Amino acid sequence: MSRGILDLLQLCDSALPIGGFSHSAGLETYVQNGKVKDEGTARDFLHEMLSKNIYYNDAAFFCRAYNAAEKDDFDAIMATDNLCNATKLPEEMRMASNKLCLRLLKIFCPLYGNSIAEEYFFKIHAKQAFGHYSIAFALMAHTMGISKKDALAGFYYNAAAGIVTNSVKLIPLGQQSGQKILFEIKPLIAKLVDASENVTDEFIGLSSSGFDIASMQHERLYSRLYMS
C-alpha cells in the first residue's frame, strides 16, 4: 500500500480538527433565501461552487503553491498568498481561509518538519503573510509526497463533502440524497483536476460575484449556524 494514499486520507479527513465544519461558504445564505431548498438545487450549488468559484480561485492557488514548492520558490508562494487574499472580498471568507490554514499547519508542520511550510507558518505569525488554506494544503501535500493531481482531487472532494454535509444539515436532506450528490459529482471533479493547471492570471477570480455577495450577506443573517 502506498503511504501517500494514507497521508492523503488524513489530509482530507472531514474529522481533521481544523474547524471546517464551522463554515458553509455562503450556503447558509442561499438556504435561508430559498434558492437552495432540495436535492436538485443543492446539486446545482455544489456544481457551480466547484466549477466556478473553487476552480477559478482556490484550486488555481493550490496549483501555484504546489508548483512553487516543487521549485523551492518561497517568493512565488508569498506572491500567491497576496493574490489569494486580494480575491477573497468577503471578510468571513478571508478569516475562514486563514483559520483553516493555521490549524492545518499547526497539526502537520511538527509531524513532517518541512522548511518551506514552516517558513510560511512563521511568516503568517509574524504578520508578513496572510495565510490561506489552499496554499497550506498544497504545501503539506507536497511535503507528504502526494502527487499534485491526487492532492488536487482530494482538495476538490474535501470541499464537495463539506458542502454536501452542510446541505444535509441546513436544507435538510436525507443522508442518501447527500451521498447520491457526491457520487454524481465525481466526473466533474476529475474534469476540473485535469483543467485546473490551465487557469491563467487573467481568469483568477472569475464568476465569484454571486458567492461573494452571499458570503457578505451571511454576516447579517438573522440567525446563523455557521461562521461563514
RAFEN-V215940 format. One record per residue. N is the residue number from 1. RES is the residue in one small letter. SS is DSSP state (helix for helix, strand for strand, loop for the rest). PSI is psi in degrees with one decimal (999 if undefined). OMEGA is omega in whole degrees, -180 to 180 (none if undefined). Layout:
N,RES,SS,PSI,OMEGA + N,RES,SS,PSI,OMEGA
This chain:
1,m,loop,138.4,179 + 2,s,loop,131.3,176 + 3,r,helix,-31.8,-179 + 4,g,helix,-34.3,179 + 5,i,helix,-43.6,-180 + 6,l,helix,-39.9,178 + 7,d,helix,-41.8,179 + 8,l,helix,-40.0,178 + 9,l,helix,-41.2,179 + 10,q,helix,-42.3,-179 + 11,l,helix,-33.7,-177 + 12,c,helix,0.7,-175 + 13,d,loop,126.4,179 + 14,s,loop,-19.6,179 + 15,a,loop,-0.1,177 + 16,l,loop,126.5,-172 + 17,p,loop,67.3,176 + 18,i,loop,-3.6,176 + 19,g,loop,15.0,-179 + 20,g,helix,-30.2,-180 + 21,f,helix,-13.4,-176 + 22,s,helix,-4.0,-173 + 23,h,loop,137.0,179 + 24,s,loop,-3.6,179 + 25,a,loop,38.8,178 + 26,g,loop,-7.5,-180 + 27,l,helix,-37.8,-179 + 28,e,helix,-35.7,176 + 29,t,helix,-46.6,-179 + 30,y,helix,-35.1,178 + 31,v,helix,-44.2,-179 + 32,q,helix,-31.5,179 + 33,n,loop,5.7,172 + 34,g,loop,6.5,-179 + 35,k,loop,-30.0,174 + 36,v,loop,111.5,-169 + 37,k,loop,-7.0,-178 + 38,d,loop,-174.3,-177 + 39,e,helix,-43.2,-178 + 40,g,helix,-46.0,-179 + 41,t,helix,-29.2,175 + 42,a,helix,-41.0,178 + 43,r,helix,-41.3,179 + 44,d,helix,-43.1,179 + 45,f,helix,-46.6,-179 + 46,l,helix,-44.2,180 + 47,h,helix,-47.1,-178 + 48,e,helix,-37.7,179 + 49,m,helix,-44.2,-179 + 50,l,helix,-47.7,-171 + 51,s,helix,-19.6,-180 + 52,k,helix,-58.3,-174 + 53,n,helix,-60.2,-176 + 54,i,helix,-40.2,-179 + 55,y,helix,-44.8,-177 + 56,y,helix,2.0,-179 + 57,n,loop,-94.7,-170 + 58,d,helix,-35.8,178 + 59,a,helix,-37.5,178 + 60,a,helix,-38.9,178 + 61,f,helix,-36.3,175 + 62,f,helix,-49.3,-178 + 63,c,helix,-42.8,180 + 64,r,helix,-42.4,-180 + 65,a,helix,-40.8,179 + 66,y,helix,-44.2,179 + 67,n,helix,-41.1,179 + 68,a,helix,-39.1,179 + 69,a,helix,-38.5,178 + 70,e,helix,-33.6,-179 + 71,k,loop,0.7,-176 + 72,d,loop,42.4,-176 + 73,d,loop,90.3,-176 + 74,f,helix,-29.5,177 + 75,d,helix,-38.3,178 + 76,a,helix,-34.5,176 + 77,i,helix,-42.8,179 + 78,m,helix,-39.1,178 + 79,a,helix,-39.4,177 + 80,t,helix,-39.1,177 + 81,d,helix,-44.2,179 + 82,n,helix,-43.8,-180 + 83,l,helix,-41.9,178 + 84,c,helix,-45.0,-180 + 85,n,helix,-38.4,-178 + 86,a,helix,-28.3,-177 + 87,t,helix,-11.3,179 + 88,k,loop,86.3,-175 + 89,l,loop,-42.3,180 + 90,p,loop,133.4,-179 + 91,e,helix,-40.2,-179 + 92,e,helix,-38.4,-178 + 93,m,helix,-36.4,176 + 94,r,helix,-44.2,-179 + 95,m,helix,-40.5,179 + 96,a,helix,-45.8,-180 + 97,s,helix,-40.0,180 + 98,n,helix,-44.5,-178 + 99,k,helix,-42.9,179 + 100,l,helix,-40.0,178 + 101,c,helix,-51.9,-176 + 102,l,helix,-42.3,-178 + 103,r,helix,-35.3,177 + 104,l,helix,-46.6,180 + 105,l,helix,-36.3,180 + 106,k,helix,-35.1,180 + 107,i,helix,-48.7,-167 + 108,f,helix,-25.8,-180 + 109,c,helix,-44.8,179 + 110,p,helix,-22.8,-177 + 111,l,helix,-30.2,-174 + 112,y,helix,-24.6,174 + 113,g,loop,37.6,179 + 114,n,loop,129.4,-172 + 115,s,helix,-38.6,-176 + 116,i,helix,-36.4,176 + 117,a,helix,-39.9,179 + 118,e,helix,-37.5,178 + 119,e,helix,-39.5,177 + 120,y,helix,-44.3,178 + 121,f,helix,-44.2,180 + 122,f,helix,-43.2,-179 + 123,k,helix,-36.5,179 + 124,i,helix,-47.6,180 + 125,h,helix,-30.1,179 + 126,a,loop,3.6,-179 + 127,k,loop,27.4,177 + 128,q,loop,-4.2,174 + 129,a,loop,153.2,-178 + 130,f,loop,-45.7,-179 + 131,g,loop,111.8,-180 + 132,h,loop,145.6,-172 + 133,y,helix,-44.5,-177 + 134,s,helix,-35.5,180 + 135,i,helix,-45.5,178 + 136,a,helix,-40.8,179 + 137,f,helix,-44.2,-180 + 138,a,helix,-43.6,-179 + 139,l,helix,-41.9,-180 + 140,m,helix,-35.7,177 + 141,a,helix,-42.6,178 + 142,h,helix,-42.7,179 + 143,t,helix,-38.3,-179 + 144,m,loop,-7.0,-179 + 145,g,loop,19.6,178 + 146,i,loop,133.8,-180 + 147,s,loop,154.3,-177 + 148,k,helix,-43.5,-178 + 149,k,helix,-42.0,179 + 150,d,helix,-43.3,-180 + 151,a,helix,-39.1,180 + 152,l,helix,-37.5,175 + 153,a,helix,-41.5,177 + 154,g,helix,-38.0,179 + 155,f,helix,-47.2,178 + 156,y,helix,-45.7,-177 + 157,y,helix,-40.0,178 + 158,n,helix,-42.7,178 + 159,a,helix,-42.5,-179 + 160,a,helix,-44.4,-180 + 161,a,helix,-38.2,178 + 162,g,helix,-42.4,179 + 163,i,helix,-41.3,179 + 164,v,helix,-43.7,178 + 165,t,helix,-43.2,179 + 166,n,helix,-35.9,178 + 167,s,helix,-42.1,178 + 168,v,helix,-39.3,-178 + 169,k,helix,-41.7,-169 + 170,l,helix,-38.3,-171 + 171,i,helix,-51.1,-7 + 172,p,loop,164.5,174 + 173,l,loop,158.9,172 + 174,g,loop,155.5,179 + 175,q,helix,-35.3,179 + 176,q,helix,-40.5,178 + 177,s,helix,-40.1,179 + 178,g,helix,-43.9,180 + 179,q,helix,-32.0,177 + 180,k,helix,-42.3,179 + 181,i,helix,-43.8,179 + 182,l,helix,-40.7,178 + 183,f,helix,-43.0,-175 + 184,e,helix,-19.6,-176 + 185,i,helix,-9.3,-176 + 186,k,helix,-43.7,178 + 187,p,helix,-36.2,178 + 188,l,helix,-43.5,179 + 189,i,helix,-44.8,179 + 190,a,helix,-41.3,179 + 191,k,helix,-42.9,-178 + 192,l,helix,-37.5,178 + 193,v,helix,-43.8,-179 + 194,d,helix,-28.9,-174 + 195,a,helix,-17.7,-170 + 196,s,helix,-31.2,-180 + 197,e,helix,-19.1,-174 + 198,n,helix,1.4,180 + 199,v,loop,109.5,-179 + 200,t,loop,171.1,-172 + 201,d,helix,-37.3,-176 + 202,e,helix,-15.4,180 + 203,f,helix,-3.5,179 + 204,i,loop,131.0,178 + 205,g,loop,0.5,-178 + 206,l,loop,141.2,172 + 207,s,loop,29.5,-178 + 208,s,loop,-2.4,-171 + 209,s,helix,-46.9,-178 + 210,g,helix,-42.2,179 + 211,f,helix,-37.2,178 + 212,d,helix,-43.7,180 + 213,i,helix,-43.3,179 + 214,a,helix,-38.1,178 + 215,s,helix,-38.5,177 + 216,m,helix,-39.7,178 + 217,q,helix,-29.7,-179 + 218,h,helix,-31.9,-180 + 219,e,loop,-23.8,-174 + 220,r,loop,17.2,176 + 221,l,loop,149.0,-178 + 222,y,loop,-41.9,176 + 223,s,loop,146.5,-176 + 224,r,loop,139.1,172 + 225,l,loop,-21.4,-174 + 226,y,loop,158.7,-180 + 227,m,loop,-18.6,178 + 228,s,loop,999,none
